[in-house]
Amino acid sequence: MPDAQLLGAGNVGLIDVVITMQAVIEVPMFHSGSAPPWPVEPLAPGSWLVLDADCTDERTGLFVAALASQIDVAPPGGRDEVVDALLAEELLIAVGGLQVGDTEIGTNVVPGCCSGLEDWRDWTQALAGGSPWLGHDPGPEVEVLGEVLRVWQDGGPNRHGGRWAGCHVDIPRRALPELLLRVQRDLVGFLDALAGWAARSGLGQRGSALVKAVDQNFAITTTPDLPVG
């Protein structure tokens, strides 16, 4: 795995411990006859799988199975065929994104429908006063309130004719770079977990290629541009 070039912004201690930001993917529904060809954690479809260095082999295998659920795999669809099909794809995607939470009040805002983990770096748009596209139905959105980024679970029009509904999490604007740094560290740690899973699964060179493909498609170890001001 290439050396990680982590985000270079943010001061340690800037974030209150109550605010969290995590990379997540949505657990897919595996239909009859399409069970993954390796052990996976039996998490409920529609729940969120957090990606970090602590992922077990079963959770890491669930991530790879979720990637494979987005593509067509020719029969017989065994382990090697699934990984080969993933490596042949021009673009890997995963339904998900970044989940933000306030542990003090117990509020979480999760990615909306059709949001993709591959776009997680778009959160830097909030530093320039905009909002990344976070999915729809209900349509999470970032409202900029001076030096506070208010992340709404539903940023679309509501029945009262206004906007901003449901729960929200407030993030100090200056804390966002450090939060994104922590997300990147989690994802770099997950790449290590993926490499370990691939080695223990006997994937050989396929495993190394898969780690590289995940790194590239989800922009994990590259350095992003951080807007200033």
C-alpha positions, -999 to 999 in steps of 0.1 A, spaced: 0 0 0 14 35 -8 24 58 20 -5 79 31 -4 116 24 -28 128 51 -48 160 51 -26 187 64 -50 210 82 -65 215 116 -51 219 151 -52 191 176 -78 197 203 -99 219 181 -128 195 181 -150 189 211 -151 151 218 -189 151 213 -186 156 175 -178 125 154 -174 120 117 -171 84 102 -169 69 68 -198 45 63 -214 23 36 -249 11 36 -253 -27 40 -270 -41 8 -297 -67 5 -282 -99 -8 -308 -117 -28 -313 -155 -28 -286 -171 -49 -262 -141 -46 -247 -147 -12 -211 -135 -10 -185 -163 -16 -167 -156 17 -179 -150 54 -195 -117 61 -209 -101 92 -247 -105 92 -256 -69 96 -291 -58 88 -297 -45 52 -300 -7 53 -277 -4 84 -244 14 83 -210 -3 83 -183 19 98 -149 16 80 -118 19 101 -88 -1 112 -109 -21 137 -129 -39 110 -129 -76 114 -124 -100 84 -162 -105 84 -169 -68 82 -141 -62 56 -156 -90 36 -190 -74 38 -175 -42 24 -160 -61 -6 -194 -79 -11 -211 -45 -11 -188 -34 -39 -196 -65 -58 -233 -60 -54 -230 -29 -76 -216 -49 -106 -224 -79 -128 -203 -110 -120 -203 -138 -145 -210 -174 -133 -198 -193 -113 -193 -162 -92 -167 -177 -68 -142 -157 -48 -116 -152 -76 -143 -144 -102 -158 -117 -80 -125 -100 -73 -115 -102 -110 -148 -86 -119 -141 -58 -94 -106 -53 -108 -120 -51 -143 -144 -22 -134 -135 13 -145 -151 28 -114 -159 12 -81 -187 28 -60 -203 22 -27 -236 36 -13 -226 56 17 -206 87 27 -198 104 60 -219 100 91 -217 129 116 -229 127 151 -231 146 184 -226 120 211 -237 144 239 -272 147 226 -273 114 207 -279 129 173 -267 113 140 -270 125 104 -265 98 79 -259 99 41 -290 102 19 -302 79 -8 -277 76 -38 -249 93 -19 -216 76 -25 -185 70 -3 -164 78 -33 -175 115 -29 -165 118 7 -139 146 0 -166 168 -14 -172 178 23 -144 203 18 -169 224 -2 -184 234 32 -151 252 40 -159 276 11 -194 283 22 -212 257 1 -228 223 7 -216 190 -7 -243 168 -23 -251 143 4 -279 124 -13 -317 127 -13 -347 113 4 -346 129 29 -318 150 15 -290 159 40 -276 193 36 -251 217 52 -264 251 63 -236 277 68 -243 298 99 -213 320 102 -186 299 118 -210 270 124 -218 243 99 -253 229 107 -257 195 91 -294 188 86 -308 153 80 -334 169 58 -324 200 40 -352 201 15 -386 219 16 -408 209 44 -446 209 48 -445 244 64 -430 259 32 -395 263 47 -363 243 47 -342 225 72 -362 198 91 -355 169 113 -324 164 134 -291 182 129 -255 183 141 -235 215 145 -199 215 135 -175 244 142 -164 254 107 -127 255 118 -130 220 131 -140 204 98 -104 199 84 -95 179 116 -126 159 113 -118 150 77 -82 142 88 -96 117 112 -119 102 85 -89 98 63 -69 81 90 -98 57 96 -99 49 58 -61 44 57 -65 20 86 -93 3 68 -70 -2 38 -47 -21 62 -76 -42 74 -85 -49 37 -49 -60 30 -50 -83 59 -83 -98 49 -70 -103 13 -39 -120 25 -57 -144 49 -82 -151 21 -54 -163 -1 -60 -137 -28 -23 -132 -36 -17 -106 -62 -54 -101 -67 -56 -89 -31 -28 -63 -36 -45 -51 -67 -79 -49 -49 -63 -27 -21 -48 -4 -47 -81 -2 -66 -101 7 -34 -75 33 -25 -77 49 -60 -114 48 -64 -122 62 -30 -94 87 -30 -80 76 3 -43 84 4 -41 113 -20 -39 149 -7 -70 170 -15 -72 207 -20 -86 225 10 -104 258 3 -92 287 24 -115 314 39 
